[in-house]
Amino acid sequence: MKRYFKIVLLLFLISCEDIITPDLPVNEPIIVVDAWINNLEKDQVIKLTETQNYLDSGAPVPVIGATVNVYDENLNHFNFIEYADGEYIWSPDSVFKSIGEVGTKFYLNITLQDEGISIYSESQLNRTSIIDSVNFVRGQVPEGSYYAEFWSREEEGSGDAYWIKSYINGELQTDLQDIITCIDAGASSEGAIIDGIPFIPPIRRAVTKFNSDDDGNFLSPFVKGDSLYVEIHSVTYEAFDFLNKTAIQINRPGGFSELFAVSLSNVPTNLVVTNISDESINLNYPVVGFFNVSSVHGMGNTLDDEEIEKIELYNREW
């Protein structure tokens, strides 16, 4: 009887495995504007692409043939020249070694002639914080491990917003945990005042990434020969809010928890679409992304023999 019941149950389970192919709607592509530029003396890149259908795993579709210009309140113009894969680049020259100075307001204008629309935005180039040092520190778990932190004293005056980026062995870290933002020296939102002091430990140590092996054992975040470079980018409060909301949209809990998660939606943008013919605002044309101009300060360090000797000497003294 038991054997008969198991056979019936197995046949029932097999019969319930119907393959369902949902008929997903195909939406019109949305323009994505990736316009995060800064005042470093190097090429500045604005990327224009189109969104893809949910099941399309191919590379983003570049937007070609656009006219991309940035100009400041002093009427200095920076023309971004089209290159491959939807990249539009401005390069420093003998007249402008960088995009501009702290305190300057900038404007973005993108013209898509075939679509008959213009995309407009503006951003303020705010001050950033100066990094004093990037240090490696001996950890306890696992024994003999090393983690890293940067030191910077945030300028007095509340309301400064920052995006902290890290490069490990020359590679920009782009995981979800690498979106490190704060207001002033460590506040997570506007209104909380943590001003004019060194960045708090959760921020300055966030450049350390903790990993484990297949058995769940913690690995040393840094080993001898590794390098770390840290940059502090100033951002507007609107850009700070955009980055935080983007992180929320990316960090999906999955499973049953998804019932209580924030609903999927496009993150609010500071881009405005107008019609070329009459310059009226076009609320129906789909566009996402953000425009921000940052001032940047960076510093790096390498976990070499000299650095390890400094760490050992420091530990002996303490």
Secondary structure, DSSP 8 states (H G I E B T S, - for coil): -HHHHHHHHHHHHHHT--------------EEEEEEEESSSS-EEEEEEE---TT--S--EE--S-EEEEEETT--EEEEEE-GGGEEEE---SS-SSS--TT-EEEEEEEETTTTEEEEEEEE------EEEEEEEE-TTTTT-EEEEEEEB--SSTT-EEEEEEEETTEE--SGGG-EEEETTTBSSTT----SSB--HHHHTTT---EE-TTS-EE-SB-TT-EEEEEEEEE-HHHHHHHHHHHHHH----GGGGGGS--------S-EEEETTT--B-TTS-EEEEEEEE-EEEEEEE--HHHHHHHHHHHHH-
